Amino acid sequence: MFAGCAEKKAVVKEGAAQEVTSGQASKGALTGEQAVKEEKEQAVKAADVIKDIYFDFDKSNIRTDAREVLKTNADWFLKNSNVSIIIEGHCDERGTAEYNMALGQRRADEAKKYLVNLGVNGAALKTISYGKERPVDPGHNEEAWAKNRRDHFVVKDK
């Protein structure tokens, strides 16, 4: 047995139907193009302002230098309330995968808590940990490890 909506036929003059159809298609394409353009512009603006924060070895507390970065990030988030933010917690390669996943989550949670205290809507903030799985620097030295102990902020349209 087949189920579905009955097909409705509208009685419209042929010329009028073509005008409506082509007008709707143009409007839909323009709206789609505008949305893509606006999303790209939003990402570029965010990349200019939103910065990562860094952590000391085996720590999840927000450092003094990271507080200023978070204040700048929060100001941007408050002015752009049409976005959602994913806070990615990352670690260096030292330690077990399980330990670093938990540490990365604590780092992301601390940044979220700090941003909420600055007035950012907590519902717009999501956290995730990648532990040591996504290093920004693949090196095996203190300089590389320091770059990898971070929270990274991903901005998305709601």
Secondary structure, 3 states (H helix, E strand, C coil): CCCCCCCCCCCCCHHHHHHHHHHHHHHHHHHHHHHHHHHHHHHHHHHHHCCCEECCCCCCCCCHHHHHHHHHHHHHHHHCCCEEEEEEEECCCCCCHHHHHHHHHHHHHHHHHHHHHCCCCHHHEEEEEEECCCCCCCCCCHHHHHHHCEEEEEEEEC
